[in-house]
Each structure stands twice: as C-alpha cells, then as structure tokens.
Amino acid sequence: MTFNTIYRALPLRFKTDTLELRPIELADLADLVQLANNKKLADVLARLPHPYTMDDGVEFINEFANGLTERVWVICTPNGPMMGVCGIHLRDGQAELGYWLGVEFWGRGIGSNAIGVLMEELDIAAPEDELYARCLKSNLASKAILEKVGFEISGSGLSDIKPGEEIWTLTRPARDAVFEQEAAE
C-alpha cells in the first residue's frame, strides 16, 4: 500500500443506499468530540484517549485524518450526521484498517456495511495489497465485524498503546491472492 493508493486511487466519497463515507473536515469537530468522548468507546479501542477533548479532535482532523500516513472517512447516512469514522493508516509500510462507531450506533450493522464498502473500493484500487487490522481481545464485536468482511486472525500480542491489554491482529489477504487461489482449486 502506498501513499498514492490511499490518496489518488480511493474515492473521496463512497455512497450506498443507506451509507455515505466522506472526508472528515473541521465542520465535523463537534460531532467527533461528542461521539468520541465516551468511556464505553474508549474502553474497547486501543487508540482513542479518554476524555476526548476539542484539542484531540482538532489534532485528529488536522494531523492524522488527512496526513501523510492516514486517510479517514466519516461514516454517516447520506447527507446525515456523523456516526463514526473509518480509515486506513500506513504503519511500517503496511496498510492498517481502523474504525469506530459512536456507542448509540452499535449493533445495527453499520460497521460491517461501512467497512465492506471501503473493502470493495480497495479491491478495485489495489487488489494486490494485503490489509491488516488490530482489535483488543476484549472487543469481540469488532473481531466479528472484521471477520465478516474477510479478515482472519493472524496473530496476537500485547497492545503497544494500551499497556497490559491483549490484542488480535487480523489480516485480509490481497484480493489478487484470493482470486489466484480460487482459480488454482
């Protein structure tokens, strides 16, 4: 996965009948902070501080969401309010998927639908690229969503961000590799 894949090959917006993924912007700051400043959410995520402040939101939008190593989209209904975020982060030359939803949106299929849309576009833009994701072992809902969209457990270990927390590493094979394997069978 390269900078060009994320920034040039993937669309700015993804739309389905029920969801839209669009670039995050400063106009989303109040919604971002309101959704992210929830202890239940912070407890199941490795990268989200709690409390989540306006300064955290500004830093996320300005430095991470549209930086050189990460691209983030708002998850919302078409022209609707923000429900969460998903994105791809380049870490040590590998692409890592990350996402979260506001607590009030849990358990409604929104996460798997949003990630599925992103995976479909990634398959078109970079079918040769493998993708990985990490989740806390205590976050069984996230593990289930990742498995639903094609990720498989590839390892485990300790979180480098949340001391003492165990994590799963899940990998989604490159689509080219999947197609080659299916053709060989």
LINFEN-V871799 format. One record per backbone hydrogen bond with DSSP energy under -0.5 kcal/mol. NH is the residue of the N-H (numbers start at 1). CO is the residue of the C=O. If there is no record, write none. Layout:
nh=NH co=CO
nh=NH co=CO
//
This chain:
nh=6 co=2
nh=7 co=3
nh=8 co=4
nh=9 co=4
nh=9 co=5
nh=10 co=5
nh=14 co=21
nh=16 co=19
nh=20 co=76
nh=21 co=14
nh=22 co=20
nh=22 co=74
nh=24 co=72
nh=28 co=25
nh=29 co=26
nh=32 co=28
nh=33 co=29
nh=34 co=30
nh=35 co=31
nh=36 co=32
nh=37 co=33
nh=38 co=36
nh=42 co=38
nh=43 co=39
nh=44 co=40
nh=44 co=41
nh=45 co=41
nh=45 co=42
nh=49 co=47
nh=53 co=51
nh=57 co=53
nh=58 co=54
nh=59 co=55
nh=60 co=56
nh=61 co=57
nh=62 co=58
nh=63 co=59
nh=64 co=59
nh=64 co=60
nh=65 co=60
nh=66 co=61
nh=67 co=64
nh=71 co=88
nh=72 co=65
nh=73 co=86
nh=74 co=22
nh=75 co=84
nh=76 co=20
nh=76 co=74
nh=77 co=81
nh=80 co=77
nh=83 co=75
nh=84 co=75
nh=85 co=100
nh=86 co=73
nh=87 co=98
nh=88 co=71
nh=89 co=96
nh=90 co=69
nh=91 co=89
nh=91 co=94
nh=94 co=91
nh=95 co=130
nh=96 co=89
nh=97 co=132
nh=98 co=87
nh=100 co=85
nh=102 co=83
nh=105 co=102
nh=106 co=103
nh=108 co=105
nh=113 co=109
nh=114 co=110
nh=115 co=111
nh=116 co=112
nh=117 co=113
nh=118 co=114
nh=119 co=115
nh=120 co=116
nh=121 co=117
nh=122 co=118
nh=123 co=119
nh=124 co=120
nh=125 co=121
nh=126 co=122
nh=129 co=126
nh=131 co=172
nh=132 co=95
nh=133 co=170
nh=134 co=97
nh=135 co=168
nh=136 co=44
nh=137 co=166
nh=139 co=136
nh=140 co=138
nh=143 co=139
nh=144 co=140
nh=145 co=141
nh=146 co=142
nh=147 co=143
nh=148 co=144
nh=149 co=145
nh=150 co=147
nh=151 co=146
nh=152 co=171
nh=154 co=169
nh=155 co=169
nh=157 co=167
nh=159 co=165
nh=163 co=161
nh=165 co=162
nh=167 co=157
nh=168 co=135
nh=169 co=155
nh=170 co=133
nh=170 co=168
nh=171 co=152
nh=172 co=131
nh=173 co=171
nh=176 co=127
nh=178 co=174
nh=179 co=175
nh=180 co=176
nh=181 co=177
nh=182 co=178
nh=183 co=179
nh=184 co=180
nh=185 co=181
//
